[in-house]
Amino acid sequence: MSGNSILNSAKYSNNNTDEWYTTYETIKEEISHYTKAFYGKTVLCNCDDPFESNFCYYFMKNFNKLQLKKLICTSYSGSKIDQIKNNNQITLDMYYNDIAHHEDIQGSVLVITKMPGTFGEEVDDEIIRKTLSKKDTVKRLKGNGDFRTDECIEYLKQCDICCTNPPFSLFAELFSLIVKYNKQFLLIGNQNAITYKEIFPYIKENKVWVGYRFGDMAFRVPADSQPRKTRFWIDESGQKWRSLGNAMWLTNIDIERRYHKLELTKHYNPELHPKFDNFDGINVKRVADIPMDYYGIMGVPITYIKYHNGSQFEIIGEANHGSDNEFDLFKPKVNGKELFKRILIRRKDN
Ligand SMILES: C[S@@+](CC[C@H](N)C(=O)[O-])C[C@H]1O[C@@H](n2cnc3c(N)ncnc32)[C@H](O)[C@@H]1O
């Protein structure tokens, strides 16, 4: 193990989701729904190592296909990427000798304004490799590449769309920065973030919504990740993997899904839809149980958000602890039993 890797291991010695790395397929599948939105745009991936992140690889490979104006990727000096095997084989020895094993204090930045190849087509891996190996394609940052530093915020200001899987522990901070600068975004996060005080108000106002993939997602994890009984495996190449059952894409880029109406098949039935003990509204256990003929407030599972159509239902608030934010109205309880958090909705299309 190199000195640098030892340092990194000491720094990140657990299984936290901050070091979970996205697959190319996860990115490709989601972005296929938004391709028009990327035309002529500057994309920023600001938690992404240019040599290792599949976000960088995806946008380099599809630079001409999406007809991007510019791609900027910044990476954090503390990233554990040198322990991750890249399944796209674009990692360069040069990189390890030159950029990665520096004094562990500087991040790096990649800026691309054109890629060789044909307009409308994917870029060949060999071209990506050559582009990355050119001197000065990837430069060191002055600082550590933390997306909150001034130099990284300058890159954020330049972009149209910020697209990444950030450390989950910094998700709300990145979200707040992006909305502060009024940027479009497509971010991978944990579904719990939906009810965060920084995020929920935007969801409630239909300014932000979830993307297509909502639920299971597999991620490559560093070599020192501890085995676990569930949601952990090692593939034939030795790469360790983890999966998350409640992952999501969060975005403010318009998508067709937002206009689909949820088909309602159940009628209101006080037994299936009991009143909350402490709030004037009914509890709906499953999205499939939402009644077609109830016009008061309903508490539905978080997974409802995947089907939300702002012209069919209004989001009133959430029922979580009753105190998390101004929209967290009560702690959900039915017949004395406490329930898991609910989203509160009301029919709009009477
Ligand atoms: C969940 S991993 C995902 C990496 C990559 N975006 C991907 O999807 O494969 C988050 C990455 O953000 C890096 N990171 C941690 N703190 C950061 C910070 N303050 N600013 C920018 N990046 C950070 C981590 O080192 C890690 O590489």
The ligand as an SDF file (V2000), in Angstrom:
LIG
                    3D

 27 29  0  0  0  0  0  0  0  0999 V2000
  -20.2250    8.9700   -3.1110 C   0  0  0  0  0  0  0  0  0  0  0  0
  -18.6090    9.2720   -3.7850 S   0  0  0  0  0  0  0  0  0  0  0  0
  -19.0350    9.3700   -5.4870 C   0  0  0  0  0  0  0  0  0  0  0  0
  -17.9060    9.6370   -6.4280 C   0  0  0  0  0  0  0  0  0  0  0  0
  -18.3680    9.9210   -7.8510 C   0  0  0  0  0  0  0  0  0  0  0  0
  -19.1420   11.1290   -7.9060 N   0  0  0  0  0  0  0  0  0  0  0  0
  -19.1910    8.7680   -8.3630 C   0  0  0  0  0  0  0  0  0  0  0  0
  -20.3920    8.9350   -8.4830 O   0  0  0  0  0  0  0  0  0  0  0  0
  -18.6390    7.6960   -8.6160 O   0  0  0  0  0  0  0  0  0  0  0  0
  -18.3670   10.9660   -3.3130 C   0  0  0  0  0  0  0  0  0  0  0  0
  -17.0260   11.5420   -3.7280 C   0  0  0  0  0  0  0  0  0  0  0  0
  -16.9300   12.8840   -3.2530 O   0  0  0  0  0  0  0  0  0  0  0  0
  -15.6540   13.0800   -2.6870 C   0  0  0  0  0  0  0  0  0  0  0  0
  -15.7720   14.1450   -1.6700 N   0  0  0  0  0  0  0  0  0  0  0  0
  -15.7980   14.0170   -0.3230 C   0  0  0  0  0  0  0  0  0  0  0  0
  -15.9190   15.2210    0.2510 N   0  0  0  0  0  0  0  0  0  0  0  0
  -15.9720   16.1210   -0.7590 C   0  0  0  0  0  0  0  0  0  0  0  0
  -16.0750   17.5350   -0.7860 C   0  0  0  0  0  0  0  0  0  0  0  0
  -16.1780   18.2430    0.3270 N   0  0  0  0  0  0  0  0  0  0  0  0
  -16.0810   18.1410   -2.0010 N   0  0  0  0  0  0  0  0  0  0  0  0
  -15.9940   17.4300   -3.1370 C   0  0  0  0  0  0  0  0  0  0  0  0
  -15.9030   16.0770   -3.1690 N   0  0  0  0  0  0  0  0  0  0  0  0
  -15.8870   15.4350   -1.9830 C   0  0  0  0  0  0  0  0  0  0  0  0
  -15.3090   11.7400   -2.0910 C   0  0  0  0  0  0  0  0  0  0  0  0
  -13.9260   11.6290   -1.9130 O   0  0  0  0  0  0  0  0  0  0  0  0
  -15.8570   10.8030   -3.1660 C   0  0  0  0  0  0  0  0  0  0  0  0
  -14.9140   10.6300   -4.1840 O   0  0  0  0  0  0  0  0  0  0  0  0
  1  2  1  0
  2  3  1  0
  2 10  1  0
  3  4  1  0
  4  5  1  0
  5  6  1  0
  5  7  1  0
  7  8  2  0
  7  9  1  0
 10 11  1  0
 11 12  1  0
 11 26  1  0
 12 13  1  0
 13 14  1  0
 13 24  1  0
 14 15  1  0
 14 23  1  0
 15 16  2  0
 16 17  1  0
 17 18  1  0
 17 23  2  0
 18 19  1  0
 18 20  2  0
 20 21  1  0
 21 22  2  0
 22 23  1  0
 24 25  1  0
 24 26  1  0
 26 27  1  0
M  CHG  2   2   1   9  -1
M  END
$$$$
